[in-house]
Structure formats: structure tokens, C-alpha cells
Amino acid sequence: MRIATLILFLLRLWCHSAAAQLPPVIAFDGPPTLEQGFCVEPYARFYFDPTGDTLRPLSAIARQRFLPPGAVPQIRSGVARQMSETSQVIWLQFRLANTHPTDTLRLEYWGGIHAVYSLYEKQGNSFAYLGSNGLCVPAAPKISGYGALPLVIPPRTTRHYLVRVADYLLLLDNVAGQLHTRQSFGALLSEHLHLERWLLGAMALILGCLLLMGGYSSFQYLLTRDSAFLYYTLYTVAASGLLLLLANPRFSLGITPDALPWLGHPIALSLNPLVALLYALFLSSLLHISRQQPSLWRVIRLGMVGLALLQAMAVVQVFTGVWIRSNSLYFALDTLPALLMGVLLIVATLRSDSKLKAYLLAGQISLYVIAISPLHGLFAISNPSPVVNLFLNYPPFYMILGLCLELFCFALALAYRSKLVEVEKNQLQQTYARQLQTELEARTREVERQSQLLEQQHIRQLELGFEQQLAQVQMSALRAQMNPHFIFNCLNSIQLYTTSNNAAKASDYLNRFSQLIRLVLENSRSERVTLQSELEALRLYLEMEAMRFKDKLRFTIQLPAHLDADLIEIPPLLLQPYVENAIWHGLMHRAEGGVVSVKVESLAPDCLRVTITDNGVGRAMAAELKSKSATRHKSFGMKLTGERISLINRLYDTTTRVQVHDLVDAGGTPAGTEVMIEIPI
């Protein structure tokens, strides 16, 4: 019996508690006549969600304890204040009753100016979503930041409503909303639009000034490519973007993209770090701080890096929705670095010896005096008119106005700088004219002296021309000597086959000889021939010598696949004398014969190397044997070739080089000779 009594007591206590948190009913007897909004706050019950989570289920919210406005510290009627955290969610409940027996009650619920507020209607044990409005709801209809949600209550019906109010970074309005009729809400909008027309016009005028100054400076940059004009242009563009971000939610300009609803909030995407960064770049370029004040420049440069990182962080926050938790920390990071950079730049301007100092200081001081005027009360006016009061209670206007005046002073500084540049240019032109006059007199004397030298140079050029013609004649004479010498050697070979009555060999040899003679005669007419033609003549010569020596002479000719022998030109009959010398000087003294190798390589795109190697007795043994045949060939063919190379180098200003190396085996015994010829191509 006692247990049942205790349970009954607890049930009564729970029911009493549940009934206590239900909001009182706001009763209307049909459609009311409202001249202004009806404040919901005294009749509503509130719950502050400490998690700040806008995705919590409504069932979990409905179980929370809703309290009167005086019991919730976060509720302060009619006071717009800064929040402790960057996001805040407050729920409120209110009930409406229509006591009229036949007329339907139609009202408009205006939740105030917030990031997002959503309205739900209780239906049974759950809540149905009715709609959302606010700065961060781009698709919601609103005028100058004002938007309302319709409420419909049938006759003799009570409706229970739940409202979620989400704010970010700044609490723009009191949490509780107002009830309006269509007429009273229209009157509210008309009054607000009437008051804001001058503020909107002033903001539009400032934006036009910024765009005009930015367009002029961009044109100047295109003409002069001066970095100061570029940074000034970027600075004005950033200031214009900041103005649009602030004015868009204030005047419902409708430029918020649906994909980024946070841009509908006036300070969700902060451009303060970007504006301060471009401000620093402009003044650093104009005052040459890096060159004139290097120690201060290191501090400013470090601050610029910090501003760039803060701006990147602000962009990441907008796209990811991950914010700094502390609201005070957020605003400190948003404003303090920019203020410190401004102080550093004022110091740099004061320390500068630039003639633009007065204009720059005027702009900097006007920015700081006007931008922070709402804080220091410089423009405080007693009993202002509603229009003036609207200006006084809108701090962004002062910041944009200060930026505009600063940019105007900076434009004057750029104009004065252009005048200084023009004066300096005129002085330079006068100095240059005097220098030209002095140089002209010196040049006149130089021309008189040079005219005396021209005759001597002309005579010397004629002498050089005669020397070049003489070298060409000598080259032609050497080629004419080479051809009979080569033909004489071939006829000796033919004679051997004829005397040995070997008709087939003689016929084959004569066939090759005719081809070789034709190539030699064709090549001897040209200053240069293709590498393919030279190698073909060399191959025919080696084949004829191999036939004469029977099996005692073997040879190889190596040409890399990547070399196009038809496109490379070299002097004619340059290789054959060295091959002939290798056979007669090196191989004819070996009973078993030997091998002659010709290897073509590319040292560089403009240089060719030909290596002729034999495994003969070597130069020292040949000198001991005193071979008359070898001596005769060497003294004639090699001598002519050496003279040809010398003339080629002198005539064409080239560096054809020949290197001869004695080869030895592992035991130190002579193993042949290697001739390396480097030919420019």
C-alpha cells in the first residue's frame, strides 16, 4: 500500500513538472488587427542546447526541460550580443489558440534576423516540419534580411509549435520571434526599407567608387606593368568583395550560391586577412620596405605569411563547416593580425623617407579613425533620427567607408608618384641630352680616326681574300695530286692479276676498279662529300686490296645505326690514305696478314670521330725494316693528307685533328697502330 502511494505521488509530481514546462497559450479570437509585431518571448519556453548540434532528433529535444526566458542565461530580450562559441542552438516552444467558432486564424511568424530558424508543428507525439528562414537559407523568400513563415490555425483549435534558432559567430537579433498579420509584417518591411534606402545608397556609392578606382589602377597596370598598380587593384577588388559579403545579407541582394549557404552570413567568410595581406603588399611595393628597412621587412613578411594562412583557414571553414569552437578566439584571429599588420605598416611609413609619406599616412589614419569610430564614440550623436541611428548602429559601414577614403588617399599617392616619375624622367632626358652632345663630339673625333683606319683594313681584307683564293687553289692542286697517286696503286694491283693469268679475278678487280675510279673522280670535284660516298669508296678500295692480298687482309667498317651517312658531309679522300698506310706500313710485313678496322662514331652533334686500327707490326718495326714501298707511300700519300688537313683547318676555320697511337699486347709487344681522326661536320 505504501509502495502504491509512493508511485502515485511520483506520477503526480512528474505530471505537474511536465505541465509546468508547457508554454502558456496565446489566444486569439479570430484574425487580429496588429499595428506591430506581437512578441512571443513572455509566452514561450526555452531550452539552450549546449552541443550546438542542429541535427539532433526532435524526440530528444522534446524530452528536454524547457524553461521561462528569465531562467535561461542565453536569452536576453532585445539585446544583440556576441556569443561565447561560434555556433549556438536555442529551442523554444509556444502555443497558439484560435477561439473563434468560424474564422481561421492566419498569422506570420518572424523569428528575427538569425543564421537559420526552423519551425515545427506538434502533431500527436511528433513534430512536423513547416519551413525555415534566415540569412543562411538562400532559397527562403526575404526582403532586406526579413522573412516570415505562415501559421494557419483552424477555428477553436490550439497549435503547439517548436522553433529551432541556430546562430553562427554572431547573435544578430533576440532569440524570441514575433507574430504578425500580413498587414503588420508588410508595414514592418516598408518601414525598414524606407529607413535603409540611404544606407543602401551610401553602400552602393562606396562600391561604385571602389570599382572606379580599381578599374583605373588596373588600366594603369596594363600600361606600365608597375606592381604597385597591380597590388592596388587587388586591394580594391578585395575591399569590394568585403563590401558585397556584408551588404548581401543586410539588403538581401540574392548573390548567395545555394551550394554555399554560409556565404549568406555577413561574417561567415572573413576577408579581413586577405585585405590586410594585399594592403601590406601594396605599401611594401610602394615604399620599397624590403630594400630600405630590411629588419622591419622580415617581421612584415612573417606577418604576411600568417595572414595568408589565416585566409586559407577561413576558406576551409566555409567549405567544410568545421569552425573554431571559441567565438572570442575566432574574432581575435580575424581582427588582431590585421590590426597588428596595420600598426607595423604605419611604423614603416613613418620611418620611410618617401615623398609619398603624407598621402599614405592620411589614408592609414583615416582608415583606423573611421573604422573603429563605433567603438570610441567619436561620432556619437544625442537623440539621432531613425535614419542617422541606422547608420550609427551599422559598424560595417564605417569599415567600408574608412577603406574607401584610405584607397582614395592611396590613389592620390599613386598620382603624385606618377608626377615625380615624370619630373625625374624629364631630368634624366636633359642629362641624357647633355651626355649625347658630349658623346657626339667624341664620336665625331672617333669617326675621323676610324676613317683613317678603314683604308688600312680594306687593304688587309684584299690581302686576306687573295690568301683564301690561294689556299683554295692549293687544295685543288693537292686533290689533283692525290688522284693519280691512288690510281697508280690500283693499277699495280691489276698488273698482278694480269701477270698471273687469272682472268676472272682480273675482270672482277677491273669491275671494282671502275666503280672506285668513278667515285674518286666524282668526289674529287667537290669540296665535301657525303659520309656514305666516302665509306663506299673506302669499302671498294679495301675489297680490291683484300683480293690482291688473297686471304691475308680482312677488314670491317662499323657505322652506328642512328647516324644518317647520307646527311653527313666530310672532305673527300680523307680516310683512304690512312687505311692504305695501315695496309702497306703495318700488315704487309706479317706473313699471316691482319685486320684493318674502320669505326665511325659521333662525339657530338657537330663532330665525327673515325678510328682506323690495324694489328700490324707497328711503326717501330716498320722503321727498322726500312720498307721502300711503305716509305714511298707514307712520304707521298700521308704527306699530302696532312697538308690537306692543315689547309682545311685554315680555310674553313675548323679543328680537324689526327692522333696516332701505338698498340701493344699484354706482354708489351707491339700489336698494331690506331689512328683517330676527329672531323667537324
Summary of the structure (lengths in Angstrom):
residues: 681
radius of gyration: 50.5
end to end distance: 122.0
largest distance: 153.2
contacts: 2066
relative contact order: 0.05
helix: 57%
strand: 17%
